[in-house]
């Protein structure tokens, strides 16, 4: 197996502001400008190397870059099978990461905000600065990528790339279709997008159901997580799905 080395960010790369509607960002300036997967993001460019790096290393090693933690991604935990709701908990609504289209309405300036129907009611979104009234824009409610990975030598689409995170967790991710060794892709964390309920504030603990994710056979179960600091009601945060609980839990 090749060694794991840091993969530098491509020139000009940036991250969207995490406070805007809790990860709600345009997928592309105007619908049709890109085709991006919701979990594995095809990048397809040749991987960049550190300045002065021997190009012959490509073909022997592969490159993993952890893109850093986001303040609006929190850990969650499964509630025990015997858990029964009391009605006193702060219960939130959750959804898997979603994408949706929105038409820029009249009287909306570039960079201005407008209301759309979201997964759990009306939500405020921002018009891209290069958009015009009547444009259809595709938005994604999802966390930013967690890893940027170079396809290792001799790896084909569907074959697993395995590595160990800095915290010791072992990760296995499939190579996306149509990518070849030396090209890179990005991966988002496994999460549910949780809407901060009315009456909740940063630091409060909320419970939510798993929307059929993270459990064998799509079994319904409940999780709990803490609302990130300074996040008002109606906004979304990302709750990382933990491994499925053991049968005895």
TIBA-455911 format. One line per 10 residues: number of its first residue (from 1); their letters; for each residue x, y, z of C-alpha. Coordinates in pm, 1 decimal. Layout:
NUM = A = X:Y:Z; ...
This chain:
1 = XXXXXXXXXX = 0.0:0.0:0.0; 121.8:353.5:-77.0; 187.5:606.9:192.4; -56.5:885.4:274.0; 64.4:1240.3:203.8; -95.5:1582.4:233.7; -278.1:1700.0:-78.2; -260.4:2080.4:-111.6; -566.3:2282.7:-200.3; -585.9:2385.9:-566.5
11 = XXXXXXXXXX = -507.9:2754.1:-621.4; -805.7:2976.5:-549.7; -1005.4:2708.6:-365.4; -1231.8:2835.0:-89.7; -1510.5:2735.5:146.3; -1855.6:2889.0:163.4; -1950.7:3075.5:478.6; -2098.7:2812.0:713.9; -2336.7:3052.5:887.8; -2554.3:3118.0:584.7
21 = XXXXXXXXXX = -2873.6:2919.4:647.9; -2668.4:2637.4:796.4; -2478.7:2505.4:491.0; -2735.5:2617.2:232.4; -2528.8:2710.8:-72.6; -2575.9:2711.8:-449.4; -2442.5:2399.0:-620.5; -2358.3:2611.6:-921.2; -2421.2:2966.6:-1032.7; -2700.4:2860.7:-1267.0
31 = XXXXXXXXXX = -2863.8:2520.3:-1310.5; -2674.1:2305.9:-1558.6; -2335.5:2459.4:-1486.6; -2211.8:2149.9:-1304.6; -2305.3:1791.4:-1222.8; -2213.5:1724.4:-862.1; -2285.5:1414.3:-656.7; -2444.1:1468.5:-316.6; -2196.5:1247.8:-128.6; -1896.6:1181.9:-352.5
41 = XXXXXXXXXX = -1801.3:1486.7:-554.3; -1625.1:1421.2:-883.2; -1347.8:1674.0:-932.7; -1156.4:1502.6:-1209.9; -853.7:1731.7:-1219.5; -501.5:1603.9:-1183.9; -385.8:1613.2:-823.9; -159.8:1900.8:-726.6; 168.7:1828.2:-553.1; 361.1:2036.5:-304.5
51 = XXXXXXXXXX = 598.5:2276.2:-471.4; 920.2:2093.7:-552.1; 764.4:1748.3:-500.3; 911.0:1480.4:-726.3; 648.1:1401.5:-989.8; 762.7:1039.4:-991.6; 603.8:998.0:-648.0; 270.3:999.2:-825.9; 228.8:632.2:-907.9; 386.4:519.5:-581.2
61 = XXXXXXXXXX = 197.9:720.0:-319.0; -147.2:867.2:-297.3; -266.0:1180.3:-130.2; -534.1:1241.8:132.8; -625.9:1583.1:265.9; -858.2:1638.0:558.2; -1030.5:1967.5:483.1; -1083.1:2063.9:844.9; -1378.1:2065.0:1080.9; -1681.3:2289.0:1046.5
71 = XXXXXXXXXX = -1843.1:2447.3:1350.5; -2188.5:2342.9:1229.0; -2102.3:1970.9:1211.8; -2163.2:1804.9:1549.3; -2145.5:1451.0:1679.6; -2466.7:1264.1:1754.9; -2546.1:950.2:1950.1; -2812.4:682.8:1923.0; -3072.3:667.5:2194.7; -3117.8:320.0:2347.0
81 = XXXXXXXXXX = -3376.3:83.9:2201.3; -3575.4:110.3:2522.5; -3599.9:488.8:2493.2; -3953.7:623.9:2498.9; -4037.9:985.6:2425.3; -4182.3:1178.0:2719.2; -4306.7:1480.5:2527.2; -4077.4:1709.4:2725.9; -3777.3:1677.2:2496.2; -3685.5:1937.9:2239.0
91 = XXXXXXXXXX = -3760.2:1741.9:1922.3; -3613.1:1854.8:1591.5; -3691.7:1763.4:1232.8; -3414.6:1609.3:1025.6; -3352.0:1518.6:663.9; -3078.7:1364.9:460.1; -2876.3:1622.0:260.1; -3096.3:1752.0:-20.1; -3076.3:1953.1:-339.5; -3357.6:2161.3:-485.2
101 = XXXXXXXXXX = -3422.0:2418.5:-756.9; -3536.2:2775.2:-699.6; -3630.7:3046.1:-948.2; -3495.1:3391.2:-866.1; -3811.0:3601.0:-812.4; -3874.9:3954.7:-928.8; -3729.3:4241.5:-725.0; -3446.4:4017.7:-596.5; -3104.0:4176.5:-631.1; -2791.4:3960.8:-680.0
111 = XXXXXXXXXX = -2680.6:3860.8:-331.9; -3025.5:3937.8:-192.8; -3242.8:3686.1:-8.5; -3583.8:3536.3:-78.3; -3807.8:3268.3:70.6; -3858.8:2916.9:-66.5; -4031.9:2604.7:58.2; -3766.8:2391.6:227.7; -3776.3:2038.1:370.2; -3956.8:2158.4:684.4
121 = XXXXXXXXXX = -4123.4:2483.7:584.9; -4021.0:2822.0:450.8; -3652.6:2906.9:453.0; -3450.3:3206.8:344.1; -3191.4:3158.9:71.4; -2950.1:3389.8:-106.5; -2940.3:3466.0:-478.5; -2593.3:3413.9:-630.2; -2416.5:3736.9:-721.3; -2409.2:3642.9:-1091.4
131 = XXXXXXXXXX = -2777.5:3545.8:-1106.9; -3063.2:3735.9:-1270.2; -3437.0:3744.4:-1210.3; -3593.3:3432.3:-1364.9; -3277.8:3220.1:-1341.3; -3322.4:2867.5:-1203.9; -3056.1:2795.5:-943.8; -2987.0:2460.0:-780.2; -2917.4:2472.2:-407.1; -2771.1:2210.9:-176.0
141 = XXXXXXXXXX = -2848.4:2176.0:194.2; -2543.1:1974.9:296.9; -2212.5:2005.3:482.9; -1892.5:2093.5:297.4; -1656.1:1814.8:184.0; -1455.4:1645.1:456.1; -1178.1:1483.4:248.2; -1000.4:1547.6:-79.4; -849.7:1224.4:-214.2; -621.9:1137.4:-503.6
151 = XXXXXXXXXX = -709.8:810.8:-677.0; -419.6:576.9:-592.2; -219.6:393.9:-858.9; -381.8:80.8:-1002.2; -720.7:167.7:-848.6; -1029.9:142.2:-1066.1; -1379.7:289.1:-1016.6; -1559.8:109.6:-733.4; -1237.8:-8.0:-569.6; -1196.2:102.5:-207.4
161 = XXXXXXXXXX = -944.2:362.7:-96.0; -856.6:285.6:265.1; -679.8:513.1:510.5; -674.7:611.7:877.3; -788.1:953.2:994.7; -581.2:1160.3:1236.2; -815.3:1053.6:1518.9; -745.9:685.6:1443.6; -1074.0:605.8:1268.6; -1031.8:376.2:967.6
171 = XXXXXXXXXX = -1207.7:499.5:652.5; -1291.6:310.3:332.2; -1427.8:500.8:29.9; -1499.4:379.9:-325.6; -1333.9:542.3:-625.7; -1606.2:727.2:-823.8; -1694.1:626.6:-1177.8; -1490.0:767.5:-1466.0; -1193.9:868.5:-1248.8; -844.1:736.8:-1303.6
181 = XXXXXXXXXX = -526.6:730.2:-1089.7; -389.0:1077.3:-1028.5; -728.9:1247.7:-1038.4; -898.6:1370.3:-723.9; -1243.6:1358.9:-566.2; -1403.8:1499.5:-252.6; -1624.2:1326.5:2.5; -1885.8:1466.2:240.0; -1937.3:1324.7:591.1; -2237.9:1096.2:661.4
191 = XXXXXXXXXX = -2485.9:1329.8:828.4; -2844.6:1428.3:881.8; -2939.0:1793.5:840.6; -3121.0:1896.4:1158.6; -3345.9:2202.8:1182.9; -3314.2:2390.2:1511.4; -3665.8:2375.0:1662.4; -3855.6:2673.3:1795.5; -3754.8:2745.7:2153.1; -3409.1:2588.3:2116.1
201 = XXXXXXXXXX = -3078.5:2771.7:2119.4; -2709.4:2699.3:2098.8; -2599.1:2439.4:2354.2; -2942.2:2279.9:2390.9; -2977.4:1906.8:2337.0; -3235.2:1801.3:2078.2; -3362.1:1462.2:1967.0; -3457.9:1363.1:1613.2; -3533.1:1048.2:1419.2; -3286.0:903.7:1174.8
211 = XXXXXXXXXX = -3500.5:941.2:861.0; -3428.2:574.5:790.1; -3050.6:630.7:771.3; -2765.3:473.4:961.8; -2950.7:161.1:1077.8; -2978.9:-186.0:922.1; -3282.4:-220.5:692.9; -3368.1:147.4:737.2; -3497.2:88.9:1091.0; -3646.9:395.4:1258.5
221 = XXXXXXXXXX = -3448.8:510.8:1560.8; -3378.5:829.9:1753.8; -3057.3:1024.2:1803.5; -2960.3:1323.7:2009.3; -2713.9:1604.3:1950.3; -2629.3:1950.5:2080.1; -2722.1:2259.9:1881.4; -2404.2:2449.7:1780.7; -2343.0:2779.8:1960.7; -2519.7:3094.4:1835.6
231 = XXXXXXXXXX = -2738.1:2905.7:1586.9; -3096.2:3041.7:1591.9; -3415.0:2843.5:1547.4; -3507.0:2765.8:1187.6; -3146.8:2719.8:1078.6; -2983.6:2384.1:1004.5; -2679.8:2205.6:1140.4; -2526.7:1873.3:1041.0; -2533.5:1580.9:1285.6; -2276.0:1317.9:1202.2
241 = XXXXXXXXX = -2426.1:968.5:1199.5; -2246.8:734.6:1440.5; -2195.6:365.2:1365.8; -2511.3:154.0:1418.1; -2555.8:50.2:1780.4; -2488.3:-308.5:1882.0; -2787.5:-537.4:1924.5; -2744.0:-533.5:2302.9; -2758.4:-152.5:2321.4
